[in-house]
Amino acid sequence: MTDGTTSRHESARAAARFTLRDWGLLLVLCGAIFLEGSDIAMLSVALPGIRADLGLATGELGGVVTAYVVGYGGFMLLGGRAADLYGRRRMFVLWLLVFLVFSGLGGFATDGWMLLLSRFVTGVAAGFLTPAGMSLITTSFAEGPRRNRALVVYGAAGAAGFSLGLVVGGLLAAIHWRWVFFAPVLLAVVLLALALVTVPRDPTTRDRGALDVLGAVLATSAMVLLAVGIVRLEHPVEGVAWTVGALAGGAALLTAFVARQRRAPHPLLPLRLFRSTELVRANVTAVLFAGGFYGFQVLLTLYLQELRGWTPLQTGLAMLLMAIDVVLAPVLTPRLVERFGVPRVIVGGLVAGTLAAAWFLASGLDWTYALMVPSLALVGVAFALVYGPIAIAATTGVSDAEQGVAGGVLNTSFQLGAAIGISAATAVSVVALGDGTGREAGLAAFHTALWVPVVAFALAAVAMGAPRRRRAVVEPAAPAAADTATPAPEPASAAR
């Protein structure tokens, strides 16, 4: 390596260093995404206790999970635009408070409908909270090494929330399932207090336009119907007409939403964002990656608990190795991005994910944990190399005024991808099992369903690794006077 190259790398690392104030802000934002990830994971291991205590039917129990997914995925796009229009700090603090209140109310539920309501509103709160938090990162850290580092740390926190949530959820559920709802409240109270001190105040001088109310209604209704329809795909035989109706209705409303955005004076989702092939590529990759990642985790959980007879706590401890990305993402990923560029790092992570899912195609009913370790480690590597860099790819070149909606689009892609992956993997498993009974039949169905995440990861690698044309520049709607100054050079990591 030449002295000039070494000097450039040292300069880039120096530019990426954070101040104490930077770390304070990042701590709060990472805490919020950790909270969101752990909330979902903890609930998943508490479902048996909830069913036994409240006497919920299978459909009602599934609705507890579905309600959160519908609220989260349905309001993500609106949440991103609201952050751009009404202030990122304001939206972050307000919806963190709502998340806190309704998560706590879920712990006091004495009937199924109370739990469903609390989970839906908690999901809606997360739908506003997540894009507000992500846009606070992309507007508080300058595009380039600083933002790249912040985003990969942020992604690692989200993954850690899910991985550690499985373990913590198992411990709390062993005490009582209600603690799965009370524990997030304690963390949210701390984050709320810190947010009031560390999150920068919203600017008040710039007019960002008005909210497209009709567009918001169309988009939210479309996302809710699509989320419901996708989740219903887990039941390929029951309620086919209802599922098809939800998907068709969602598609029709989505078409109407796009038509509305073409002529709205202040669109909820400026369609010019999609002139950026990198933004489109990043969101397609996000859908496929989330489908593979969450589909694989659900199948692995079923394998360990239903076929191997492991307890939820044992399962959580076994899957804790996936949290290796907590170490890799902040330490290794920024260096790899700096050296090889965002697309190559993402493709490397997707290849690791493909190998991780394919590894279990050879699994048996007597596999030791040591035989599972390579796959679990590769999943952690995949998340470390994909999640943060995808956020970089999806937000690079987008104006500050539209970072919220860009983050909303990306998070919507992740949520829809997760719903599609989980539903597709579950549906294939059910169809493959058919009328079969016993562990051998279950293992064969598991192997068949594993092709869903394997194919999803592989397609994501193809989408991200496809030959590139010159990247289109996304022009802001109304550049401020300061925006006409000499532009900063594009980060090499985004251009490679």
C-alpha positions as CSV (number, residue, x, y, z in Angstrom):
1,M,0.0,0.0,0.0
2,T,1.4,3.4,-1.0
3,D,2.0,6.2,1.5
4,G,-0.7,8.2,-0.3
5,T,-3.3,5.5,0.0
6,T,-2.4,5.0,3.7
7,S,-2.8,8.7,4.2
8,R,-6.2,8.7,2.6
9,H,-7.4,5.8,4.8
10,E,-6.1,7.6,7.9
11,S,-7.8,10.8,6.9
12,A,-11.1,8.9,6.4
13,R,-10.8,7.3,9.8
14,A,-10.1,10.6,11.4
15,A,-13.1,12.1,9.7
16,A,-15.3,9.3,11.0
17,R,-14.4,9.8,14.6
18,F,-17.3,10.7,16.9
19,T,-17.4,13.4,19.6
20,L,-19.0,12.7,23.0
21,R,-22.1,14.5,21.8
22,D,-22.2,12.2,18.8
23,W,-22.0,9.1,20.9
24,G,-24.8,10.4,23.2
25,L,-27.1,10.9,20.3
26,L,-26.2,7.5,18.8
27,L,-26.8,5.8,22.1
28,V,-30.4,7.0,22.2
29,L,-31.1,6.2,18.6
30,C,-29.5,2.8,18.9
31,G,-31.4,2.2,22.1
32,A,-34.7,2.9,20.3
33,I,-34.0,0.4,17.5
34,F,-32.7,-2.1,20.1
35,L,-36.0,-1.6,21.9
36,E,-38.0,-2.3,18.8
37,G,-36.1,-5.4,17.9
38,S,-36.1,-6.9,21.4
39,D,-39.9,-6.2,21.8
40,I,-40.7,-8.4,18.8
41,A,-38.3,-11.2,19.8
42,M,-39.4,-11.3,23.5
43,L,-43.0,-11.6,22.5
44,S,-42.3,-14.6,20.2
45,V,-41.0,-16.7,23.1
46,A,-43.9,-15.6,25.5
47,L,-46.7,-16.7,23.2
48,P,-47.3,-20.1,24.9
49,G,-47.6,-18.5,28.3
50,I,-50.0,-15.9,26.9
51,R,-52.2,-18.6,25.4
52,A,-52.3,-20.6,28.6
53,D,-53.1,-17.6,30.8
54,L,-55.7,-15.8,28.7
55,G,-57.1,-18.8,27.0
56,L,-56.6,-17.5,23.5
57,A,-57.4,-19.6,20.4
58,T,-54.7,-20.2,17.8
59,G,-56.2,-17.5,15.5
60,E,-56.2,-15.0,18.3
61,L,-52.7,-15.8,19.3
62,G,-51.5,-15.3,15.8
63,G,-53.4,-12.0,15.8
64,V,-51.2,-10.8,18.6
65,V,-48.2,-11.0,16.3
66,T,-50.1,-9.9,13.2
67,A,-51.5,-6.7,14.9
68,Y,-48.0,-5.4,15.6
69,V,-46.8,-6.2,12.0
70,V,-49.8,-4.6,10.5
71,G,-49.4,-1.4,12.5
72,Y,-45.6,-1.3,12.0
73,G,-45.6,-1.9,8.3
74,G,-48.8,0.0,7.5
75,F,-47.7,3.3,9.1
76,M,-43.9,3.3,8.3
77,L,-44.2,5.4,5.1
78,L,-46.5,8.0,6.8
79,G,-44.1,8.0,9.8
80,G,-41.2,8.9,7.6
81,R,-43.0,11.7,5.9
82,A,-44.3,13.0,9.2
83,A,-40.7,13.2,10.5
84,D,-39.7,15.3,7.5
85,L,-42.7,17.7,7.8
86,Y,-43.3,18.0,11.6
87,G,-39.8,17.5,13.0
88,R,-37.7,14.5,13.6
89,R,-37.1,15.2,17.3
90,R,-40.8,15.9,17.9
91,M,-41.9,12.6,16.2
92,F,-39.2,10.6,17.9
93,V,-40.1,11.8,21.4
94,L,-43.8,11.7,20.9
95,W,-44.0,8.2,19.5
96,L,-41.4,6.8,22.0
97,L,-43.9,8.0,24.7
98,V,-46.8,6.2,22.9
99,F,-44.7,3.1,22.5
100,L,-43.9,3.2,26.3
101,V,-47.6,3.6,27.3
102,F,-49.1,0.9,25.1
103,S,-46.4,-1.6,25.7
104,G,-47.1,-1.2,29.4
105,L,-50.9,-1.5,28.8
106,G,-50.2,-4.9,27.0
107,G,-48.8,-6.2,30.3
108,F,-52.1,-5.4,32.1
109,A,-54.3,-7.1,29.4
110,T,-56.9,-9.5,30.8
111,D,-58.6,-10.4,27.5
112,G,-57.5,-11.0,23.9
113,W,-58.9,-7.8,22.5
114,M,-57.0,-5.7,24.9
115,L,-53.7,-7.4,23.9
116,L,-54.5,-7.0,20.2
117,L,-55.3,-3.3,20.6
118,S,-52.1,-2.6,22.6
119,R,-50.0,-4.5,20.1
120,F,-51.5,-2.7,17.1
121,V,-50.9,0.8,18.6
122,T,-47.4,-0.2,19.7
123,G,-46.7,-1.3,16.1
124,V,-48.1,2.1,14.9
125,A,-45.8,3.8,17.3
126,A,-42.8,1.8,16.0
127,G,-43.9,2.7,12.5
128,F,-43.4,6.4,13.3
129,L,-40.5,6.0,15.7
130,T,-38.1,4.0,13.4
131,P,-38.0,6.3,10.4
132,A,-37.7,9.3,12.7
133,G,-34.7,7.7,14.4
134,M,-33.0,6.7,11.2
135,S,-33.5,10.1,9.6
136,L,-32.0,11.7,12.7
137,I,-28.8,9.7,12.0
138,T,-28.7,10.6,8.3
139,T,-29.2,14.3,8.9
140,S,-27.0,14.5,12.0
141,F,-24.0,12.7,10.6
142,A,-22.5,14.1,7.3
143,E,-22.7,11.8,4.3
144,G,-19.6,9.8,4.0
145,P,-17.5,7.9,6.6
146,R,-19.3,9.5,9.6
147,R,-22.7,8.5,8.4
148,N,-21.6,5.1,7.2
149,R,-20.1,4.3,10.6
150,A,-23.2,5.6,12.4
151,L,-25.5,3.5,10.3
152,V,-23.6,0.2,10.7
153,V,-23.6,0.8,14.5
154,Y,-27.3,1.5,14.3
155,G,-27.9,-1.7,12.4
156,A,-25.9,-3.7,14.9
157,A,-28.0,-2.4,17.7
158,G,-31.2,-3.5,15.9
159,A,-29.8,-7.0,15.4
160,A,-28.6,-7.2,18.9
161,G,-32.1,-6.3,20.1
162,F,-33.6,-9.3,18.3
163,S,-30.9,-11.8,19.3
164,L,-30.7,-10.8,22.9
165,G,-34.5,-10.4,23.0
166,L,-34.9,-14.1,22.5
167,V,-32.7,-14.9,25.5
168,V,-34.1,-12.1,27.7
169,G,-37.7,-13.0,26.6
170,G,-37.1,-16.6,27.7
171,L,-35.9,-15.5,31.1
172,L,-38.8,-13.0,31.6
173,A,-41.4,-15.5,30.3
174,A,-40.1,-18.0,32.9
175,I,-41.1,-15.5,35.6
176,H,-44.3,-14.4,33.9
177,W,-45.2,-13.4,30.4
178,R,-46.4,-9.9,31.5
179,W,-42.8,-8.9,32.2
180,V,-42.2,-9.2,28.4
181,F,-44.3,-6.1,28.1
182,F,-43.1,-4.3,31.3
183,A,-39.4,-4.6,30.6
184,P,-39.5,-2.5,27.4
185,V,-41.3,0.2,29.4
186,L,-38.3,0.5,31.8
187,L,-35.8,0.9,28.9
188,A,-38.2,3.4,27.1
189,V,-38.3,5.6,30.2
190,V,-34.5,5.8,30.3
191,L,-34.4,6.5,26.5
192,L,-37.1,9.2,26.7
193,A,-35.1,11.1,29.4
194,L,-31.9,10.9,27.5
195,A,-33.6,11.9,24.2
196,L,-34.8,15.2,25.7
197,V,-31.1,16.0,26.4
198,T,-29.3,14.6,23.4
199,V,-31.6,14.8,20.3
200,P,-31.1,18.1,18.5
201,R,-34.0,20.5,18.3
202,D,-35.9,20.7,15.1
203,P,-35.2,23.7,12.8
204,T,-38.1,26.1,12.6
205,T,-37.1,28.3,9.7
206,R,-37.6,26.1,6.7
207,D,-41.1,25.5,5.1
208,R,-41.2,21.8,4.2
209,G,-44.7,21.8,2.6
210,A,-47.9,20.2,3.7
211,L,-49.0,16.6,4.3
212,D,-50.7,14.9,1.5
213,V,-53.7,13.6,3.5
214,L,-55.3,11.7,0.7
215,G,-52.0,10.1,-0.2
216,A,-51.4,9.2,3.5
217,V,-54.9,7.5,3.7
218,L,-54.2,5.6,0.5
219,A,-50.7,4.5,1.4
220,T,-51.5,3.5,4.9
221,S,-54.7,1.5,3.8
222,A,-52.7,-0.2,1.1
223,M,-49.9,-1.2,3.4
224,V,-52.3,-2.5,6.1
225,L,-54.2,-4.6,3.6
226,L,-51.0,-5.9,2.0
227,A,-49.5,-6.8,5.4
228,V,-52.7,-8.6,6.4
229,G,-52.8,-10.5,3.1
230,I,-49.2,-11.5,3.3
231,V,-49.5,-12.7,6.9
232,R,-52.6,-14.7,5.9
233,L,-50.4,-16.6,3.4
234,E,-49.2,-18.6,6.3
235,H,-52.5,-20.4,6.1
236,P,-52.5,-21.6,2.4
237,V,-55.8,-23.5,2.7
238,E,-58.0,-21.6,5.2
239,G,-59.6,-18.3,4.2
240,V,-58.2,-18.2,0.6
241,A,-60.8,-15.8,-0.6
242,W,-60.2,-13.4,2.3
243,T,-56.4,-13.5,1.7
244,V,-56.8,-12.9,-2.0
245,G,-59.2,-10.1,-1.4
246,A,-56.8,-8.3,1.0
247,L,-53.9,-8.6,-1.4
248,A,-56.0,-7.4,-4.4
249,G,-57.4,-4.5,-2.4
250,G,-54.0,-3.5,-1.2
251,A,-52.6,-3.6,-4.7
252,A,-55.5,-1.5,-6.0
253,L,-55.0,1.1,-3.3
254,L,-51.3,1.1,-3.9
255,T,-52.0,1.8,-7.6
256,A,-54.3,4.6,-6.6
257,F,-51.6,6.0,-4.3
258,V,-49.0,6.1,-7.1
259,A,-51.4,7.9,-9.4
260,R,-52.1,10.4,-6.6
261,Q,-48.4,11.0,-6.1
262,R,-48.0,12.0,-9.7
263,R,-50.3,15.0,-9.4
264,A,-50.2,15.9,-5.7
265,P,-48.6,19.3,-5.0
266,H,-46.9,18.0,-1.9
267,P,-46.6,14.2,-2.4
268,L,-46.2,11.9,0.5
269,L,-43.7,9.9,-1.5
270,P,-41.9,12.0,-4.2
271,L,-41.6,9.5,-7.1
272,R,-38.4,11.2,-8.3
273,L,-36.6,9.4,-5.5
274,F,-37.0,6.2,-7.6
275,R,-34.9,7.8,-10.4
276,S,-32.0,6.7,-8.3
277,T,-31.2,3.1,-9.4
278,E,-29.2,2.6,-6.2
279,L,-32.2,3.5,-4.0
280,V,-34.4,1.1,-6.0
281,R,-31.7,-1.6,-5.9
282,A,-31.2,-1.2,-2.2
283,N,-35.0,-1.5,-1.5
284,V,-35.4,-4.6,-3.7
285,T,-32.4,-6.1,-1.9
286,A,-33.9,-5.2,1.5
287,V,-37.1,-7.0,0.7
288,L,-35.3,-10.2,-0.3
289,F,-32.7,-10.0,2.5
290,A,-35.4,-9.6,5.2
291,G,-37.4,-12.4,3.7
292,G,-34.5,-14.7,3.8
293,F,-33.3,-13.6,7.3
294,Y,-36.6,-13.8,9.1
295,G,-37.9,-16.8,7.2
296,F,-34.7,-18.7,8.2
297,Q,-35.0,-17.7,11.8
298,V,-38.6,-18.8,12.1
299,L,-37.8,-22.2,10.5
300,L,-34.8,-22.6,12.7
301,T,-36.9,-21.9,15.8
302,L,-39.5,-24.5,14.8
303,Y,-36.7,-27.0,14.1
304,L,-35.1,-26.5,17.5
305,Q,-38.3,-26.4,19.5
306,E,-40.8,-28.7,17.7
307,L,-38.4,-31.3,16.2
308,R,-35.6,-31.2,18.8
309,G,-37.7,-30.4,21.8
310,W,-35.6,-27.5,23.0
311,T,-37.1,-25.0,25.4
312,P,-37.6,-21.3,24.4
313,L,-34.6,-20.4,26.6
314,Q,-32.4,-23.1,25.2
315,T,-33.4,-21.9,21.7
316,G,-32.6,-18.3,22.5
317,L,-29.2,-19.2,24.0
318,A,-28.4,-21.3,20.9
319,M,-29.3,-18.5,18.5
320,L,-27.3,-15.9,20.6
321,L,-24.3,-16.6,18.4
322,M,-26.1,-14.7,15.6
323,A,-25.5,-11.6,17.7
324,I,-21.8,-11.8,16.6
325,D,-22.8,-8.8,14.3
326,V,-22.8,-6.6,17.4
327,V,-19.0,-6.9,17.4
328,L,-18.4,-7.2,13.7
329,A,-20.7,-4.3,12.5
330,P,-19.1,-1.4,14.3
331,V,-15.5,-2.7,14.1
332,L,-15.2,-4.5,10.8
333,T,-18.0,-3.3,8.5
334,P,-16.9,0.4,8.2
335,R,-13.4,-0.8,7.2
336,L,-14.7,-3.2,4.6
337,V,-17.0,-0.5,3.2
338,E,-14.1,2.0,3.0
339,R,-11.9,-0.6,1.2
340,F,-14.3,-2.5,-1.1
341,G,-17.4,-0.2,-1.4
342,V,-21.0,-0.7,-0.2
343,P,-22.2,-3.0,-3.0
344,R,-19.4,-5.5,-2.7
345,V,-19.7,-5.7,1.1
346,I,-23.5,-6.3,0.8
347,V,-23.0,-9.0,-1.8
348,G,-20.5,-10.7,0.5
349,G,-23.0,-10.7,3.4
350,L,-25.7,-12.1,1.1
351,V,-23.5,-14.9,0.0
352,A,-22.8,-15.7,3.7
353,G,-26.6,-15.7,4.3
354,T,-27.1,-18.1,1.4
355,L,-24.5,-20.5,2.8
356,A,-26.0,-20.2,6.3
357,A,-29.5,-21.3,5.2
358,A,-28.2,-24.0,2.8
359,W,-26.0,-25.5,5.6
360,F,-29.2,-26.8,7.4
361,L,-30.3,-28.6,4.3
362,A,-28.1,-31.4,5.5
363,S,-29.4,-31.2,9.1
364,G,-30.6,-34.3,11.0
365,L,-32.6,-35.0,14.1
366,D,-29.5,-35.8,16.0
367,W,-27.3,-32.9,15.0
368,T,-25.1,-31.5,17.8
369,Y,-24.9,-27.8,18.5
370,A,-21.3,-27.8,17.2
371,L,-22.7,-28.8,13.7
372,M,-25.0,-25.8,13.8
373,V,-22.3,-23.2,14.8
374,P,-21.0,-22.5,11.3
375,S,-24.5,-21.6,10.1
376,L,-25.4,-19.4,13.1
377,A,-22.1,-17.6,12.8
378,L,-22.6,-17.0,9.1
379,V,-26.1,-15.5,9.8
380,G,-24.4,-13.0,12.2
381,V,-21.8,-12.1,9.5
382,A,-24.6,-11.7,6.9
383,F,-26.5,-9.2,9.1
384,A,-23.3,-7.3,10.0
385,L,-22.4,-6.9,6.3
386,V,-25.9,-6.2,4.9
387,Y,-28.1,-4.2,7.2
388,G,-26.1,-1.0,7.8
389,P,-24.6,-0.9,4.2
390,I,-28.1,-1.2,2.7
391,A,-29.2,1.9,4.7
392,I,-26.1,3.7,3.3
393,A,-27.1,2.7,-0.2
394,A,-30.7,3.7,0.2
395,T,-30.0,7.2,1.7
396,T,-26.9,8.4,-0.1
397,G,-27.6,11.2,-2.5
398,V,-31.1,12.0,-0.9
399,S,-31.6,15.5,0.3
400,D,-31.9,16.1,4.0
401,A,-35.5,17.3,3.5
402,E,-36.5,13.8,2.3
403,Q,-34.3,11.6,4.5
404,G,-37.4,10.7,6.6
405,V,-39.4,9.4,3.7
406,A,-36.4,7.6,2.2
407,G,-35.9,5.8,5.6
408,G,-39.6,5.1,5.7
409,V,-39.4,3.4,2.3
410,L,-36.5,1.3,3.3
411,N,-38.0,0.2,6.6
412,T,-41.3,-0.6,4.8
413,S,-39.3,-2.8,2.5
414,F,-37.7,-4.6,5.4
415,Q,-41.1,-5.1,7.1
416,L,-42.9,-6.3,4.0
417,G,-39.9,-8.6,3.2
418,A,-40.0,-10.0,6.7
419,A,-43.7,-10.7,6.4
420,I,-43.3,-12.3,3.0
421,G,-40.4,-14.4,4.1
422,I,-42.0,-15.7,7.3
423,S,-45.4,-16.4,5.5
424,A,-43.8,-18.1,2.5
425,A,-41.5,-20.3,4.6
426,T,-44.4,-21.2,6.9
427,A,-46.8,-21.9,4.0
428,V,-44.2,-24.1,2.2
429,S,-43.6,-26.0,5.4
430,V,-47.3,-26.7,5.9
431,V,-47.8,-27.8,2.3
432,A,-44.7,-30.0,2.4
433,L,-45.8,-31.7,5.6
434,G,-49.3,-32.4,4.2
435,D,-50.9,-35.2,6.2
436,G,-47.5,-36.4,7.4
437,T,-46.9,-37.0,11.0
438,G,-43.8,-37.6,13.1
439,R,-40.4,-36.1,13.4
440,E,-39.1,-37.5,10.1
441,A,-41.9,-36.0,8.1
442,G,-41.4,-32.7,10.0
443,L,-37.7,-32.8,9.1
444,A,-38.4,-33.3,5.4
445,A,-40.9,-30.4,5.5
446,F,-38.2,-28.3,7.2
447,H,-35.7,-29.1,4.5
448,T,-38.2,-28.2,1.8
449,A,-39.1,-24.9,3.4
450,L,-35.4,-24.0,3.8
451,W,-35.3,-23.3,0.0
452,V,-37.4,-20.2,0.6
453,P,-34.6,-18.3,2.5
454,V,-31.8,-19.9,0.4
455,V,-33.5,-18.6,-2.8
456,A,-34.3,-15.2,-1.2
457,F,-30.7,-14.6,-0.1
458,A,-29.3,-15.7,-3.5
459,L,-31.7,-13.4,-5.5
460,A,-30.8,-10.5,-3.2
461,A,-27.1,-11.1,-4.0
462,V,-27.9,-11.1,-7.8
463,A,-30.0,-7.9,-7.4
464,M,-27.2,-6.1,-5.5
465,G,-24.4,-7.5,-7.6
466,A,-25.9,-6.8,-11.1
467,P,-23.8,-4.6,-13.4
468,R,-24.2,-0.9,-12.6
469,R,-24.9,2.0,-14.8
470,R,-24.1,5.6,-13.9
471,R,-25.9,6.5,-10.6
472,A,-28.7,9.0,-11.1
473,V,-28.6,12.1,-8.8
474,V,-31.9,12.6,-6.8
475,E,-32.6,16.3,-6.9
476,P,-34.4,17.8,-3.9
477,A,-37.8,19.4,-4.5
478,A,-36.7,22.9,-3.6
479,P,-33.1,23.4,-2.8
480,A,-32.3,26.0,-0.2
481,A,-29.8,28.7,-1.1
482,A,-27.1,26.9,0.9
483,D,-27.6,23.9,-1.3
484,T,-26.3,25.7,-4.3
485,A,-22.8,25.8,-2.8
486,T,-20.0,23.6,-4.1
487,P,-21.3,20.0,-3.4
488,A,-19.3,17.7,-1.3
489,P,-17.6,14.9,-3.2
490,E,-19.5,11.6,-3.4
491,P,-18.1,9.0,-1.0
492,A,-16.1,6.4,-2.8
493,S,-17.9,3.7,-0.9
494,A,-21.2,4.6,-2.6
495,A,-19.8,4.9,-6.1
496,R,-17.9,1.6,-6.3
